[in-house]
Amino acid sequence: MPNIKIFSGSSHPDLSQKIADRLGLELGKVVTKKFSNQETCVEIGESVRGEDVYIVQSGCGEINDNLMELLIMINACKIASSSRVTAVIPCFPYARQDKKDKVGSRAPISAKLVANMLSVSGADHIITMDLHASQIQGFFDIPVDNLYAEPAVLKWIKENILEWKDCIIVSPDAGGAKRVTSIADRLNVDFALIHKERKKANEVDRMVLVGDVRDRVAILVDDMADTCGTICHAADKLISVGATKVYAILTHGIFSGPAISRINDACFEAVVVTNTIPQEEKMKQCSKIQVIDISMILAEAIRRTHNGESVSYLFSHVPL
């Protein structure tokens, strides 16, 4: 493809390489380093004048450093006369801070701040996946393509769970109801949801199951798992009310803090995540973690955007 350059930030070089391989391109030359005072320095190693530039950087690992690196890379390409700069952010940082959660709260809306920073740095377009709240798209005044892992998840379920025609899709909280009903409809199976009451962030108090999972395979579906308290509690709840097996399928496997030990102790057949966040180290620590590759979805979105085609085909299909 002419007039296109793909650069990788340092958060997830493996995914960037898979995207470039899929498109038959070489990753652009870029050097990222830190000065001794920990300031980030980025040098773009080739001309981007008049080029359609895509920068792949996920919101994981050292999140603040990686976000700053992305902003500097966007700005470097913009002021080097690139024709368009697209930030490809598989896992959007600060997506959970998308609203003031309590009346009279002094909480920030950090997702909006990140949107403003991306726009001000010079991004013309954002490609992301499974935003925690889809209205984050409205925080931007530039085009945002929010892709879905759902087609890849459906494919994995059909290929790896023998009893999928008689399974039940479960949301671990009321907020994910829309996500699980969409998957349940596509598979033509039932769904259930768990209502959780939190005392404080990252700690679940009690859970109430709505729906019948007795003698069925339960598949928990959520957009992300961080400390995994919610999904592990949910799995215990499902087994206690008669589910035969429990799987968890999550788009973004953050797995921070006690997450890995919780998964190892929990009663999952498998915890399935996509590779929007690197999982190699986590897979060494936990045999239950399995990974769905979504590089082809991002690569096809880049190809279609570059050629001026619609990306809506990807909302319901996995590219071959």
N, C-alpha and C positions, 0 to 999 in steps of 0.2 A: 504494500500500500504506500503510495507516495505522500510526501508532506505530513508524515505522522511520526511522532517521537514518544516513546514510553520511558519514563524514569521511575526508579524505585527509591522510596525512602528506606530508612534502616529498620522499620518496624517489622516488615514481613517480606524479606527478599525472595523467599521460596515461592510465595504466591505470585509476586511480580514476574518471576522467571517463567512460571507456568503460563501466565497470561501472554507474555511475549512469545513463548514457544508456540502457543495456540494460534497466534496471529502471524507467525512466521517472521517475527521481527527480532532484532537485537535490542537489549535494554540500553538506553542512552547512558553516556559516561557522566557520572556525577561523583564528586568526592564530598563526603560529609565528615566533619571532624569537630572536636571541641577544643577551644582554647583552654589554657590552664585555669582560667577563672570560670570555666564551665559554660561560656557562651558558645552557641552553635554556629558553625561556619559551613556554608555550602558553596561548592564551586561546580557549576554546570560545565562539563568538559567538551561540549561540542556546540556548533551553531544551532540556534532554534528560530532564527529569523524566518517569519512567514510560515512556521510549522504549526500543526495541530498537536498540542502537547498534552499528554496524560501523565499525571503523577499519582502513583499508587502508594498509599500510606494508611495503615489501619490504626484505629484508636486502641492500642494495646501496649503491653510492656510498660516502658517509661512514658506514660501517656502525655505528660506535659512537655517533655523534651521532643517527643515525636510530633506533637501538634505544632510546636514552634518550628521544628525542622520543615514540616509541610508548608507552613505559612512562608518561610524564607525561600523554599524552592519555588513556590508559586510566584512570589514576587521577583525572584531572579529571572525566571522565564519570561514574565510579563515585561520587565524593563529591558529584556534582550530582544524585544520586538517579535515575540511569537504571536501568531494570528489568533489563537484561542488557547486557554489553559483550562483543562478539566481536572478536578481533584477526584480521584477514585478512592473512596474511603469505605472499605468493606464493613468495618464496625465503627459507627459514628461516636466520637468521644463526647462525654457529658450528656448523652441522650436521655439519661434518667432524670436530669435536672431540667425538666421541661415545663414546670408550672410552679406556682406558689401553692403549696399543699395544704396550708392551714389558713383560716380566716385571720387577717391581721398579721400574717407571717412576714418576717423580714428575710425570707429565703431568696437567694438569687435565682434567676432563670438562666442558668449557665449555657444551656443549649442555644439560646438566642444570641448570647455573647459570642459563642464559637461561630455561629452563622455570620454574624457581623464581621468577625475577624477574617474569616475566609473570603468574604466579599471584598473587604478593604484591601486585603493582600493582593487581589487581582484575579481571583478565580472567576471564570465565565460560566461554569457549569459544574454540577456535583453529581457523581454517581455513587450511590451507597446501597446498603442491603439491610432489609428488615429493621427499619428505624424502630426504636422502642415506642415512640408515639408518632404516627404518620403525619400529624399536624406540624411536626418540626419542619416539613417542607415549606410551610407557610412563613417560617422565620426568615426565609431567603427571598430576595427580589430577583434572583437569577434562577434558571431552570434547574430542577432537582429530579433525578431519576431514582426513585426508591424501588430497587429490584427485590424480588422475593425468592427465598430458598424453597418455598413450598413445592414447586415442580420436582426439584431434586429430592425433597423429603418423601413425596409420594412414590417416586421411583424406588427409593431405598426401602420403603415399607413393603412394596409389592415384591421386591426381589429377596428380601431378607427375613420377613416374618411370615411363616407358612400359614398361620391362622388369621391372616389379615382381614379376611372377609367376615370374620365374626369377632373382630376386636372392638374396642371402644376407645375413642380419642378423649383425653382428659386435659382440661386446662387447670394448672395449679393455682390460678387465681381468677377472679371475675374479669379482670382487665384483658385476659387473653381469650375471652369467649369467642370473639369474632374470628380469631385465628383458627381455633379448633373447629368451629362450625364449618368454616370454609374447607378444611381438610376432610372432616367427616362427610360433608356433602359430596366431595370429589371421589371419596372411597365408597360412598353409599353405606356408611355405618353409623352407629349411634355416638353421641358425645355426652360427656358429663363435665361438671366443673366443681372445683373446691373453693369454698369461700374461706379466706384466711383473715384473722384479726391480728394486727401487729401492735405491739406495745411501743417498739422503737425500731429504727432502721436496721435491716439485716437480722432481726429477731422475730420469729413468728410465735404468736401466743397460742391460738387454737384453730382447728380446721374443721369445716363442716362440708361433707360431700353431698352434692346434688346430682342424683342419677344412680343407676344400678350397674355395678361392675362385677357382680357375683359370677364366678365360673367363666370369666372371659379374660382375654389378654388386654391389659390396659396400656395405652401409649400416651405418656405425658408429653405435651408439646408446649414449648415456651420460646420466646425470642432470645433470652439470655439466661445464663446461670452464673452467678458470681461466687458467693460462699456456699451455695447449694443447700442451704438450710431448708428453703421452701420445697424443692423437689424431693429431697430425702424424707422430709416429714410427709409429703404427699404420697410417696411410694409406700411408706409404712402404713399410712391410712388405707391405701387401696388394698394392700395385702390383708390388713386386719378385717376388711369387709368382704373378703372372698375373691379378689382377683387372682387368677392363676399365675400370671407373669406380669412384670412391669418393665416397660422400656421408657427411656426418656430421650426425646429428640429436641435439640436446642440449636438455634442458629449460631449464637455467639457463646462459645465456652470460655468464660473469663477464668474461672477456677482459681480464685484467690483465697488466701488464708487457709482455713481448715477444709476446703472443698474436696481435695483428693482423698483425705482420710474418711470424710463423710461418705463419699461414693463407694469407697472400698468396703465400708461397714454396712452400706445399705443393700436392699434386696433387688437391685436392678439386674436384668439379663444383659442389658447394654445401655450405655449412655452415648448417644450419637450426636456429634456436633459437626458443623461445617468448618472449613479451614479459613474463615475470615480472620481468625486469630491463630498463630502458630501453636500446634498441639504436640509436637514431637516429644518434648520433655515430659509433658503430662502423661502421654501414652506409655512412657517407660515406667512411670510410677503407678499406673492404674490400667490393668488389662481390660477393664470394662469399657474404656473409651474407644469409640470408633469414629472415623472421620469421613464425611461426604465432601468430595472436591467440588467447589463451586467456581473454579477458575474459568471454566468454559462459559458460564453465564456472564461473568464480568468481561471476558474477552469479546464475546458476541455483542455485548452492550457497547463496548468501545468501537468495534467494527461498524455497527449500525449508526452510532452517533457520528463517526468520521464520514460515513457515506451519506449522511442526511436521511437515514431510514428510521422508521418507528421502532422503539424497543418494546412496545406492548406485547408482542409475540412471546417475549420471555416471561411474562406474568403467568403463563399457563403451559409453557413448553421448556424442556431442557434441550439445548442445542446438541446435536449429535457430534 
